[in-house]
Amino acid sequence: MLTIHTDARGHALAVRGEWIADAGPLADVVAAHPHARVREWPGILTPGLVNLHGTELLEEAYHPDPREADALGTEPLTGDALANLAPDDARWGASARRGVQRMLAHGTVAAACGDLRNRAVRDAVRRTGLGVVGRTGRPGGTPSLDPYASGLPVEFPPPRVRGSAARFAVFDVRDEGELAERGAGTCVATVVDGRLVYRGR
């Protein structure tokens, strides 16, 4: 079934399966696909974000399970705290899945990673559908689930057009300027491979 996603500015993306079937002003997209379901979102449609610290956030940090909050807290563990925890493969895989979910909640559709050496992390990330892009060296800045808080220029994938992958995010802001000011915590929806993988409450 074809679904049209539209934002407060009247921009629209028509999604069929894993691909963008059409893109443009809402009136034009609806006219071309009159039987499609229309899903209206507040804010702005974007191609989503690329988090430049994929390795640091997924393979060099442990994301506690909510059931571990009393003992470990809720923030990612790094450094000595991570070394003392010494997660086994099962915990690493579960941590990576939670880390990806937290990235998706910030509108991230791809993460820049070096070679992921931990197989449990690598397999978990692959199964989530999060895009992985290569990188050389470390990007600098501060690893953060919110790319706007990293201290680096924020990277977006190319604009979504007909025939491109159905990967995008919606932020409840007026425009890109407000998004930069308020950050990626304003995400209300993230779509990966045509699937709604995050929806804000």
Helices and strands as residue ranges (DSSP letters): E 3-6, E 11-16, E 19-25, H 26-32, E 37-40, E 44-46, E 49-51, H 54-58, G 66-68, H 69-72, H 79-85, H 89-104, E 108-113, H 119-128, E 131-134, G 147-149, E 168-171, H 176-182, G 184-186, E 187-192, E 195-199
